[in-house]
């Protein structure tokens, strides 16, 4: 399984979109400061995630969520 996830922090800064095989381990890395893009803005919590059995679909959905229209979709719907 591949997980596309959206993280939010407690300071209401912009959310972070990522992809992982092990969601709990990846969240732990974000909160430990091991991910450069999120290390300055923790602690993080999972806002939402979507599980995919097809890795290509997961990558495509992550790419969409990082686009302008995907970001707007995520803010309104997720």
Buried (B, 14 or more C-beta within 10 A) or exposed (E): EBBBBBBBBEEEEEBBBBBBEEBEEBBEBBBEEEBEEBEEBBBBEBBEBBEBEEEEEBBEBBEBBEEEEBBEEBEEEB
